[in-house]
Amino acid sequence: MTARDEILAALPTIEARSEDGSFIPQDVVDELRRRGSTHAESTIRTHVVSRMCGNAPDNHARTYDDLRRVSDGRYRRT
């Protein structure tokens, strides 16, 4: 399973813990660790803050519009 697939699968659980559905990258890292992910923390963080974030600077050949940065360091699924 790709890092993106694991993150997308974990988002409902992460969002349920938040009053407004937003989260920080560490929330994603923690949940994926609980689920037994073998992806490096840096890979998970890069996916959240850059590869999967539609309003992040375009720094990758392949990006996705799965998430939006809603405030400094907080993200929400689109």
HELIX and SHEET records of a PDB file:
HELIX    1   1 ALA A    3  ALA A   16  1                                  14    
HELIX    2   2 PRO A   25  ARG A   34  1                                  10    
HELIX    3   3 GLU A   41  THR A   46  1                                   6    
HELIX    4   4 HIS A   47  ARG A   51  3                                   5    
SHEET    1   A 2 LEU A  67  SER A  71  0                                        
SHEET    2   A 2 ARG A  74  ARG A  77 -1                                        
END                                                                             
